[in-house]
Amino acid sequence: MSLTLIDPLRPQWESGNLLGRWHDRSTRKLEGYLNEIVVSMLTGAAIVRHNRVAAEAAERQRQERHEAYLLEQERLRREAQVDAFIESKADELSKLQKILSFRDYISKQRSAPTSPEEDAILEATNEMVERLQHKLSPEALRQAVRLSD
């Protein structure tokens, strides 16, 4: 007859999973080892408890690292979103400045008798300026920020 105690939380091929092994011998029966077996069982229970606590702590640390990673990814995503928003508004401002310069140029170059084409170009330019100024107004910027949240 034989008795083997192992740590149930560790795989059998991993070292340290064997808590004790006793065999019937011609000089001593398995029952003669009961005192040692009980001590090994108590020691093994403490080892199993320790291993379980260590495994839970390792899992908790892994989970915390994963959550920290996810938070960092979210922060980077938000940062990229803010950067893209600011860059798009800066591009719109640059566009507005170009169109204002173009409108000023057209206004200075106009001859006294204007053609319908010149009037149409100036009117379209003025409408575009108004649209871009509205997009860059404080209220429109506040609204765009509220919608992105």
Secondary structure, DSSP 8 states (H G I E B T S, - for coil): -EEEEE-TTS-TTSTT-EEEEEE--SSS-GGGGHHHHHHHHHHHHHHHHHHHHHHHHHHHHHHHHHHHHHHHHHHHHHHHHHHHHHHHHHHHHHHHHHHHHHHHHHHHH--SS--HHHHHHHHHHHHHHHHHHHHTSHHHHHHHHHHH-
